[in-house]
Amino acid sequence: MKNKKNENTESLILEAAKSIFQTKGMNGARMQEIANKASINKAMLHYYYRSKQLLFEAVFKNAFSLLAPQLNTILNDDSSIEEKVRNFCSNYISFIIKHPYLPNFIIQELNRNPNFILKMKDNIGFPNTEKFKKQVVLEIEKGIIKPIKGEQLFINIMALNVFPFVAKPLIQTLIDVEDEEFEQIVEERKTEVADFIINSIKK
């Protein structure tokens, strides 16, 4: 019974932290505010997480553990490169729409602590691109796609999917759209990005 209560409290903390981090970012978030959001006192919050950094890492790992296995499955299934591109774009964008804080979290943390992502690398389900890169070579040899390095193709996929979320305020200002229209544009990018990439590599 005690373990169940502990799990429920921890879930409340993580949900509260996710909400605060999402609206205020890592630097703007305060432990007291997170405690209030979770309806617990600050001492209880510190019992579970001694620092904001540890809480941030827990929130990040929790969200990343949902996304990473999905992406890893796409990269390593038996579908074609075209199908992989379409599935990757659709899955990634759908996930980030639900967890919009995640890209900036990653960027902030990598700038502050470049070794942070290495903590995640050995986790089960961490995306592995080796099969994807070999498949790119194979499809080039078969004349299905134009010559391109697997690493470059993967970076293109990541960049085109990640950038709108990381640079949302800049993009909204440059193209002069409000939140609702921006959300529609992002939804459209599930197919727009996939089509753009596929058209650039197909023979």
Sequence and secondary structure as in RCSB ss.txt:
>XXXX:A:sequence
MKNKKNENTESLILEAAKSIFQTKGMNGARMQEIANKASINKAMLHYYYRSKQLLFEAVFKNAFSLLAPQLNTIL
NDDSSIEEKVRNFCSNYISFIIKHPYLPNFIIQELNRNPNFILKMKDNIGFPNTEKFKKQVVLEIEKGIIKPIKG
EQLFINIMALNVFPFVAKPLIQTLIDVEDEEFEQIVEERKTEVADFIINSIKK
>XXXX:A:secstr
 HHHHHHHHHHHHHHHHHHHHHHHHHHH  HHHHHHHTTS HHHHHHH SSHHHHHHHHHHHHHHHHHHHHHHHH
HSS  HHHHHHHHHHHHHHHHHH TTHHHHHHHHHHH TTTTHHHHTSTT    HHHHHHHHHHHHTTSB    H
HHHHHHHHHHHHHHHHTHHHHHHHHT  HHHHHHHHHHHHHHHHHHHHHHHB 
